[in-house]
Amino acid sequence: MNNKHIFHSLILIIILIINNITLSAQSNGYRISGIVTDAETGKALEAVLVKIQKTKRGVLTDTQGHFSLLSPSGEEVNIQISAMGYRSKSVKVAAHNANDLRIQLQPSGISLQEVIVNRRGKEKYSKKNNPAVELIRKVIARKDSNYIDNEQYRRMSVYERLLFSLNNYEAGKGLIRGKVLEKYADSSKLDNKKILPFSLHERYYDIYARKQPADKKKIVMGYNKQGIDEQIDVSGFEQLLEETVKDVNLRNNEVQILMQAFVGPLSSTSAIDFFRWYIRDTVQVNGIQHIQLGFLPFNTNDLGFSGDIFVRNDASYAVQKVQIRIPKKANINFVKDILIEQEFAPLPNGVWAPKRYDTFINLDYLNIGKVQIQKQQHFTNVVTGMPNDFVFANTTPEVTVKDFDKQPESFWQTRRPTADPSARNLNAMMGEIRNNKSLNFLLQVADVMTTGYLHSDFDPEKNKLDFGPVTRIVSRNNVEGLRLRMGVHTTANVHRQFFAEGYGAYGFADHRWKYGGQLTWSFHKKKNHKDEFPRNNFSIKYKDDVNVLGRDFMRQVSDNIVRSFKTSEADNMVYQRTFEAEYLKEWHKGLTFAAVARTNTQQPAGGLQLGYNDASGAYIPLNELNTTEAGIRIRYHHNQKFIQRKEYRKAIPTEYFIFNLESTWGLKNVLGGNYKYNRTELMLSKSVWMPPFGKLFLQTKGQKVWGQVPYPLLITPNANNSYTLQKESFNLATPLEFLHDKQVEWHLDYFMGGWLLNRIPLINRLKLREVFGVRGFWGGLSRENNPALNPQQMLFPEITQPSNSPYWEYNVGIENIFQLLRVDYVHRLSHLQHHGIKKQGFRIGFRMTF
């Protein structure tokens, strides 16, 4: 598992480590559970509202009629059971009789706008002449004109609070047998269970937005962070959180949260066909009459919400409040419960603006680690119609005021909607944890696991050197045999603009040392390390190491321990010395530009040979190949965002096109370069969400080499001869099997997200997800670069085969096995006559996603 996959496990690791501090399971209330059935037929009833009277606590029954909710206290309560087509019922419940309730509802005809809807036994739902469907059509038709986003200019202030807590906390469990931390516990606003907060993030900012041309700016005036992430280096964690717990905009056709795309309940294209709609009740909200619209997906295994929308009972059809959840059967990992509440308020001009957003998520991995995430936002100072074009002159989407992260407590006391002791309690609790040797050691272990590095100091504010990464310390290949490697780099605590890094490695089979180093000057001051977005860096690099030909997609981390296990060994490695100077600049809008100059010296390694035949046919070996290159790289990904780590960054997928252009010129007779050529590459890629049918990833790339060059400088498709799945590669092509000076390749991957398997009884309980893919390339070789037609061309390796037709392969797989594993069957469709190839096989991948 490489560092990218390790980072995807970040939340889980924190859950497990913190959960060892203390575990869970008590509450002051008691659990109420049971089943609701039709009194005449005995059939289980789905989507019945079970609510504790005089509270906001309520749930919908699942497809089997089951429900479960928590009482707010240990006292006796009344629960109200209601469903469209049935008479409502009230039941008195106490702690001694709260479980395994069997509640029967009597059918009744309900008259709504002179339409009679009868519901007996299995529900006969119809969209035709359904007053709930007619009502939601009107809501959707007015969803944009009613909302503040329709205004040309708007501004508002936002207080945002993100709290992480252990859920079902019980004092005295785990490694601490006493009740040292009990005084820091609190009650969950989601289910009233006892929680132990361990991380708090607070922000206060102003949002300025403009409709045309569309733009949005955020000015952050305050930021406060307390808890475990002061002890553990979780750089990149906030970008991950921002994408995981995104603001839910119900007006969108696709609602993204938990890094998944859901069908929105107000989708203009899918809401009517994807959800079943019911008029539950007419209720008073803030003294004004509203119609309570309930909804849930036709298939509760699909990615969709269920819940209630409260619509004003007037001609505006405005939404004042929403309460939504994710059905328990939905194909989502680790999420035991989720509640999203949003409230809106009208402005004097009649448009509606956000008032309060609350999101509560209960996470649970294999009943081991239980964590609750609370994200709360309060909106104030809402203003429309005031031009603020001067704000949009700044190209940075988010601006921070001076000392925004050092605001005094008095700043927060005047901006928090309610008094919040969490920050004070977390400071005190972390002090006690640091003084406990065993717990402090666990935090250090968690830090190494999440970052992949050992530190000179485990206090992030004092750490100056990082050693690692640990996943690259040990690896193996057929040239070096066992390879040991250790690297080190400086942090911003040494200098905020100057960074140094280096590594040394030794191969026990070739008995040869390898090493490399890099010096970087950042024109922007950095908070932690040199590659923080946006980069504006000048770097000088030197490396003397092995390089793998035909596997460019792995050139940065080819010595990862997992990738040491291969389906076959190939003689496709060289010893390479590289000296490089690079300038790289990124812009917030998504543009990246890089200019590079380098010299390369390559020597054959292992069984690889470089050489020619002379006029007499005698073979003349070439001991080394020297090139000097200059190049540029341009990449554009609109509003790109990254999950940034120390050693790598992962682009967060969006539906925008990604454009990448690279051009490299070989300079003959410059600094020892022996060849003149130009190599150009153009790449386009795009992700397409299609809820509830999953996601498509498409990529195409064209490459061309002008000039006569030796084969290490030609184009060879990325061949993946490891057992693990790798992006942008071909699973059953052999390294250096194909050599071209012009090539087009394509990749199409379809992640169906369980849409088919969700509909198979019993199988749907496993929450497996389907994956399909097809990829290929078509290349050609000009006469001057073909040794069979040009005697002056360097001889190709024996494994290289002629190619004048496309290469194709496909993969069919299942992911989310044990919520972690992916297994693909791969099959090669063309060039089957080539010697020594594999026509089929299996590949595995590791990925933890929601």
N, C-alpha and C positions, 0 to 999 in steps of 0.2 A: 504494500500500500504506500503510494508516494505521499509527499507532504500535502498535496491538494486534497487527497482523500482523508488524510489525518485531520486537516482543518475542518472538513465537513463533520467530523466527530467532536468538534470543540464543545458544543453544548452538552453532549452526552458525557464527556469526560468530566466537565464541571459538576454535572449532576451526580455522577458516581463518587467523585472525591468528596464533595460536600455532604453527600448522603451518608458517607462513612462517619462524618462528624456526629450525626444524629439522625435517626429514622423516626417513623411516623405511626400514628393512626388514631387520634381521638378527637372528639369534638364535643362541644357543650350540648349540641342538638342530637337528634336521632334520625336514622334513615327511614323514609317512608317508601315502600315499594309494593308493586302488585301488578295486576293485569286487568284490562277493561275489555268487556265482551258485550255482544248484542244479547239482550235479555231473551229474545225470541229464538234466535238461531244458534246462540252459543259461539258465534264466530268472533275471533279477536278483532278489535277495532284499532286501526292505525290513525295517527294524527289527531288524537283526542287531547284536548288541553286539560292538564291536571294542575291545579293552582292552589296554593295555600292562601286562604282568604286573609285580607287585610295586610298582605305582603306583595312583593313583586316576584316572588318565587313561583315558577311554573315550568313545566316541561310538556313535550308532546310524546305520546306513546309511539313505540316503534312499530315495525310491520307485524310483530307478533303480539301487539297490544300491551307490551310491558312498559312500565315507567318506574323511575326512581328519583327521589329528590330528598333534600335535607331540611328538616325543620329548623327554624331560627333559634329555638331554645328547647329545653327539656319539657316544656309545658304542653298541655293538650291543645290541638289545633283543629280547625275545620278545613277540609280540602274540597274544592269545587271542581267537578268533572263536567265538561261540556264539549259537544261536538255538533257540527251541522247535521240536521236530520234526526237528532235525538233530544230527549228531554234532559236538561241539566240536572245534576244531582249533587247534594252536599253530604259529606261523610265526616263524622267526628272521629279523630284519631288520637291515640295516646301512645306513649313509648312501648307499652306492653302488647299492643295489638297493631303495630305499624308495618309489619312485614307480611308479605304474601297475601295482600288484600285482593279479593276478587270482587270487582265492581261491575254490575250489569246496568246498561243504559236501555231505556225503553225508546223504541223508534217513535217519531212523530213527524207529521208533515209540517214544513216551515214555509210560511208565505213571505216572500221577499219581492216587492214590486210586482205583485200579482203573478209570480212564478213559483210553482210548487215543486220543491225538490224533495223526493222521498229517498231514504237511505236504509236499506234492510240487508242484513247479511253482508256479503261482499259488496263493497261500494261500486256503484255504477256512475263513475264520474263522466261528465260531459262538459265540453267547452261551449257547446251551442246553448244559447238561451240561459247561460250561467251568469247571474248578476255579479258575482265576484270577478269573473273574467271581464265583463263589460266595464266594471269599475277600474280594474288595473290597467285596461287599455287607455282610459282617460288619464290616469295618473302618469303613464309612460308618455303620452302625447304632450303633457305639460311639464315633464321633469326638468327640461333645460330652461324654459322661459321662467319657471318659478324660482330658480336658484340663482345665487349671487354670482356664479361663474359667468352668467350672461351679461354682467355689467362690464363696461369697458375698463374701468379702474376700480380696484378694491384693495383694502388694507385691513389687517387685523393683527392683534397680539395673541400669542399662544403660550400657555404654560403647559409643558409636557413632562410627564413623570413616568419612568419605566422602572418597575420594581420586579426583581427576581427573588423567589422565596422557595424554600423547601415546603412541600405540601404534605398534609397529614402528619405534621410534626408531633412527636411524643418525646417528652423530656426523659433523659436517662437511657436512651437507646444508642447504639453505635459505639464509637470508641470512647466517648465520655460517659461514664457510668453515673456521674452525678447530675445535678440539674443546673449546671453553670450557665447554660444559655437560655433557660426557660424564661427568664425575665425579659428576653428580647423577642418573644413570640407575639404573634398578633392573630387576628381572625380574618379569614378570606371573605372578601365581598362577593365572591362568586357562589360559594356553597357553605360559608360559615365554618369551615374546617380550620384547624389551627395551622398556621404557617410560620416559618422562621425566615425572615428576609436575609439575603446574603449579598445583594447587589442593588444599588440604586443609581439611576441616572436622571438628572433633572435638567431641563433646558427652558429658557425663556427667550422668545424671539418674535420679531415682527415679520409678517409676510406682506410683500407688495406684489400685486398681480395685475396683468394687463391682458385684455382679450385679443386685440389686434394691434400690431403683430404680437402673437402669443408669447408671453414671457412671465417668469416668476422669480422673485428674489427673496432671499431669507437673510435677515440681519440678526445674528445671535448676540444677545446682550448678557446672557448668563448661562453657565454650565457648571454642574456640580456632580461629582462622581464619588461614591463611597462604597466600601465593601471589598469583596474578594478580588475584583479586578484591579485594585490598587496593589495587591500582592502578586498577582499573576499577570504576565505580559500577554494581553489579549489584543494586540494591535490587529486591526481588521475586524474585530468583533462587532464594532458599531455599524460598519457597513453591512455585515451579515444580519444584524438585528433590524436595520432599517428595511431590508428586503423581506425578512421573515415576518415582521409585524408591521407591514405597510398600512398606511391609512386606507381604509376601505371606502371607496367611492361607489355607492350603490347605483349611481346613474350610468356607470360604465356598462357596456355589454359584457365585458370580461372583468371580473374582480380578482385582483391578485393579492394573495396573502399566503404565508407559509411556503413561499416560492412555488406556488401552484396557481393555475388559472381556473377560476370557478365561473359558472354562468351566473351573471348578475340578476337579482330578482326584478330589476327594472330594465333588463335588456330589451332593446327595441327589436331585436331579431329572434330571441329565443325564450323570453320569459313565459309566453303563453303556452308554448309547446313543451317546455322542459319542466315547468312546475304545475302542480295542482293548486287551485286557488279556492279559498273558502271565506265567506263573511262570518266571522266568529261572533261579533257583538257590536253594539254601539256604546261607546264609553266616553267619559269626560276626561279630557287632558287639559289641565290648567283652566278648568271651568268651561271649556269649549267642547262641543260635541264632535267626536271623531268616529269613523268606522274602522273597526279592527279587522284587517285583512290577514288571514293566515295562509301560509304556503309551505309546500315541501316538494322535493323532486318526485317525478313519477317512479324513478328507480332510486332508492335511497343509498345504493352503493356508488352512484355517480357523484362527481364533484359538484355539489350544489348546496345551497343553504336551505334551512327551514326556519320558520319563525313568524313574526308578525310585523305588519306595517300599519301605522296609525295615520289615517288619511282624514283631512278636514272635510266635514260633511257640508261642503258648500261648492260653489262653482269653480273655485281655484284648484281643487283636488291636490292640494299641497300636502307633502309628507312632513309631519311634525316630529315623529318619533319612529324608530325602528328597533326591534329586538330580534337578533338572528343567531342561529347556531349552525353547526355542521352535524348532520345525522350521524349517529354512532356507527352505522354500518358503512359510511363513506370510506373509500379507499385512501385513507390518510394514516400515516405512521405516527406513533408516539403521542397523538392528541387524544386524551380521554374526554375532554370537554372544552368547549369554547363558547363564549358569549360575547357578542358585539352589540353594544347599545349606542345609539346616536340620537341626539336631540337637536332640533333646529328651532330658530325663532325668527319671526318676521321683522323686517326693518321698516322704518317709516315710509319708504317708497314702495312697500308691498312685496319686495323680493325676500327670499328666505336665506338665512346664513347659519352656519354651524354654531351651536351653543356648547355642546359637550359630546366628546367621543370617549367611550370606554371599551377596552378590549381585554378580556380575561381568557387565558389559555392554560389549561392543565395538561402537562406533559408527563408521560409515564413510559419508561423503557423496561419491558419484561417484568413489571411490578417491582423493579429494583430501585430505580431512581425516580422520584416524583418531584416535579418542579412546577411552580405556577409563575406565569408571566402576566403582569398587569401593566397595560399601557393606558394612561389617562391623559386627555387633552381638554383644556378649557379655553374658550375663545372669548376675547373681550375687545373693546375699542374697535368695533367693526365700522368701517367707513367706506362709502362708495362715491364715485363721481369726482374724486379729487385727483387731477393729473399728477403723476409722479414720474415723468419721463426721465428726470435726472437720475433716479435710482437705477433705471435700466441701462444707463450708459456704462455701468460697470459690467464687465463680461463675466465676472465670477458669480455663480449662482448662489453662493453662500458666503457672507461676510461676517467676520467676528470683530466685535469692538475690542479695544485694548483691555487686557486683564479680564476678559469675559469669564475665564475659568477660575478667577480668584475673588469672586464677589462675596461680600460678607454675609453673615446670616440675616442681617437686617434687610438685605436686598430680597432674599427669598421669603421672608415673613410677610412682606407687603405684596407678593405676587402669587404665593400659593393660595388656592381657593379655600383650603382648610388647613388647620394646623397639622403638621406631619412630623412625628417623632422619629421617622425611619432613619434619617441621616445621623441624628444624634445617637440613636441606638446602635447603628452599624459601626460607627467610630469606636464606641466602647466595646462592642463584641469583637471586632477585629483585634483590638488591643489584647483581649483575653486569649484569643486564638494564637497570636504571635508568641505569647508567653508560654504556650503549651508546646513542648518540643515535638511530640508525635504529630500534632495537627499542623505545625509549621512545616515539618518534613513532608507531609502529604501535599501541602500546597506547592512545595518546590517540585515534587514529582509531577503534579498536575501541570505546572508551568513548562517543564521539559516536554511533556507529552503534547501540549497544545502548540508550542512554538517550534519544537524540533531542535532546540538548541540548549546547551549548557551556558550559564552566565557567570561572569566574574563576580557579580553581586545580584542576589535575588530581589533586591529592591529596584524596581524599574527606574526610579529617579536617580539611582546611583550606578546602575550597571553601565560599564564602558566597553566590555568585550563579550561577544557571543561566540561560542565554540560549536562547530557542527557543520551541517545538520546531521543528526544521529542516524537518519535513514540512509546516509551515504558513507558511513564509516566503513562498512564491510560490503563488498560486492565481489562478483566473479565474471570473467570473460575468458575466451579461449586463447587470448594473447598473453594476458597478465596472470591468468589463473586467479588465485586469491588476491584481492586488492584491498588494501587498507588506506583510508583517507581521513585527514583531519583538516578542517578549515577554521578560520577565525575572521571576524570583521568588527570594526569599531561601530559604536552607536553615536547618536547625537549628543550624548553626555560627554564625549570627548571633544567634539566640535560640531556645531550645528550645520556647517556647510562643507566641511572636508571629511571624507570617509576613505578608509583604507581596508582592504581585505586581501586574504591570501589563503593558499592551501598547499599541502604536500600529500603525495600518494606514493605507494610502493607496490609493485607487482611481484609476487613471489615466484612466478614462472619465468618472466623475462628479466628478473633481477634489475629492474630499472626504476629510478625515481622519476616522478612527474610532479610538476608544481605549476602554480599560476598566481597572479596577483593583479590587483586593480586599485587605482587611485581615482577618486571622483570628487569633483568640485560642483556643488549645487549652488545655482544662482539664487535659490530661495532657501531660507532657513527651514530646517526640518525638525519635526518633533521627536522622531524616533530613529528613522533610517533613511537612506538615500533615495529609495524608490517610491516614497510616498507621492501620491497624486496631488497636483500635477508635477511632473518632472521637468526640470530645466537644468540639465546636467552636462558637464564635459568630463569624459572618462578616458584614461589611458590604461590599457590592459596588456598583459603578457601571459602566455600559456604555453607550456611544453607538456603535451599529454597525448594519449591515444584519441583517435577520432573514428567514428563509425560511418563508413560510406553507405549511402542508401537508407539512412534512418535520420533524416534531418529533423523530424518531428521530436526526436529525443536528444538533440545535440546538447541541451543544457543540463540534463540529468540522466545521462545514459548509464551512470554507475549506481543507480538506485538498487537496493538489495532485492526487491521483488522482481525487477526486470532482469536479474541475473539468471533466472530460470527460463530457458528457451526451448522452442520446439526443435531447433537444429542449430548447429554451430556453422558459421560461415566465415570464410576468409575475406572479410570486407573492412579491415581495420588498417589504419596508418598511424605512424607517429607524426605528430603535427606541432610545429612551433609557429605561434601566431603573435604578432605585435599589432596592436590596433588602437586607433584614436577615434573617439565617437563624440558627436554632439547630438543631444536628444532634447526635444522640447514638446510639451503637451499643452493643449488648450482645453478649457472646461467644456467647450461646446462639442468636443469629440475629435479634434484634429491632432494628429501626432506627426512630427517631422523628425527625421534622423539623417545625419550625414556621417559617413564613416570612411576611414582610410586604413588599409591593413596590408601587412606582408604575411605570406604563408610559405612554410617549407614543409612538404610532406614526404615521408619515407615509408616504404612498404613495411608492414608488420605481419607476422605469422606467415601464412602461405600466399599472401597477396604479392603479385609481381607487377612491376612497371617496366616496360621495355618495348623495343622495336625490332623488326627484321631489317637487316641491311640489304643492299642490292644483291648480295650473293645468297640471301636467305638465312644468314646466320643471326641468331638472337643476340641483341645487345641490351643488357639490363640497364635500367636507369635508377640510380641510387636515391635521387631526390628530385622533387618537382617544386619549382619556385614560382610564386605569383605575387604580383603587387596589384592591389585593387583599390578603387574608389567607388563609393556608391551612395545612393539615397534611398530612403524608405518613407512612404507617405501612407498613413492609415487614417480612415475616418469612420467613426462610429458615433452617431448623433447622441449627445448627452451621455456618453459612456460613463459607467461606474464600475468600480473594481472592489473585490474583496482582497485587500492588500495584506500580504504576509512578508516576512523577512526575506525569504528566498524567491518568492514568486508572487504573482498576482493572478487572480481569476476574474475575467470579465463577467459581469452579471448579464445574463441573457436579456435581450429586449427584442422587440419586433422590428427594429430598424435594421436596414442593410449595413453590413460591415464591408468597407472597401479598403483594399490593401494593394499598394503598388511598390515594387522594389526594382531597382535597376542598378547593376554593378558593371563597372568597366575594368577590364584587365589592361594594365599599363606595361607594355613591353620596354625593356631596357631602363626601367625606373626602379631603383633600389633592388636590383637583382631579378626583377620580373622577366619571365621568358616568353610570355604569351600575350597577344592582343585579342580581345574579345569583348562582347557585351552580352550580359544575361539579364533578361527582363521577366518579371512575374507579375501577373495581375490576378487578384483573388476577390471573389464576392461571396458573401455568406449571409444567411438570414434564418432566423427562428420564427416559426409561425405557430401561435397558440390557437387551438380549435376546440375549446371546451364545449361539450364534455368528451370530445373525441381524441384528446391528447394533444401532442405537439409534434411538429415537423421541423427538422433541421436540414437545410440545404446549403451546399457549398460547391462552387466550381472554381477552377484555377487553370489559367493558361500560362505556359512558360516557353521561352524561346532563347536559344543561344546563337549569336552571330559570331562567326570566325571558326578557324580550325583549332581545336583544343584537345588535350589528352582526356581520356575517359573519366578521370576523377572530377573533371570540370563539366561534364555533360549532365543531363537531367536523368535521374533515376527515381522511379516511384518509391515512396516511403514504404518499406517492407517491414512488417511487424512479425518477427520470429520469436517473440516471447509468448507465454501462455496468457498474458493479461491483455485486456482490451485497451487499445490506444486510439485516440482521435486522429483523424486525418491520415490514416495509414491503411495498408492493404494486408489483410490477415494471412493470405495464402500465397502472396508473391514472395520470392526469395531475393535477398539483397543482391543487387547488381545483376539480376536476371534480365532486366530490360535497361537499355541505354538509348537515350534520344537526344536530339538537339531542338526538338519542338514537341510539345505535349500538352494535351488538355485532359484534365481529370475532373471527376464529379463524385460527390458523396451525398446520399439521401438517407436520413435516419428518421424513423417514425416511432415515437414513444406513445403508445396508445393509452397508457395509464390505467389499464385494467378494464377498458370499456367492454371488451368481449368476455373476459373471464368473470367479470362482475355478474354476468347473467347466467352463469352455470351454478346450479345449486351445489352446496358443500364446498366446491372449489372457490366460490366467492368469499368464503370465510378466511381464506389464506391471504387475501389481498395481494395476489400476484399481479404483475403488470407485463404486458406484451411489448416486445421490441422487434422491429423489422428494419432491415437496411439493405441497400444496394449501392455498390460503388464500382468505379472503373476508371480507365484511362485509355487514351489513344494517342500514340506518339509516332514520330518518324525520325529518320536519320538521313541527313544529306550526304552526298557522295564524299565530300571532303573529310567528314568525320567517321566514315565507315572504313575500317582497315581492310575489309574484303575488296574495296574498290579504290582505296588510296593507300599505297604502300608506305607513305610517310606518316600515317596515323599510328598512334600507340596501339599495340595489340590489346584486345579486350580479354577479360578473364574467361576461362573456359565455361563458366556457368552462364555467361551472357548469350541470349538466344535472339535470332532475328525476329522482328515484330512488324507486321504490316496490317494488323487488324486490332480491334479494341479488346482490352482485358476487362472481364466482368467477374464479380463475386457477390454473393449475398449472405446475409446473416438473419437468423430467426432466433429469438431468445426470450427468456423470462427473467425479469428483474424483480427486486424486492423480496427475494427469498430470505426468510428470517430477517426481513427488514434491512438487509445489508448486501446480499450477494446477487450477482447477475451471471447467468450462464447463457452463452450463445453457441448455436451450431453454425459453422461457417462452411460455405461450399463454393468452390471455384468452378466457373462455367466455361472458361476459354483457355486456349494455349495448353491444352491437356497433354500434348505430345512432348512437352519439355522434360528433359531428364532430371530426375531427383526431386520433383515437386511433390507437394501434398495437395490432394484434391479436396480434402474436407478435414474437419477437426472441430475442437471445442475451445472456446476462450472464456475466461472468467473476468469479472470486474467487481470492485468493491465500492459501494456508494451508499451513504446514509442520507436519505432525503425524507421530507415529509410526504 
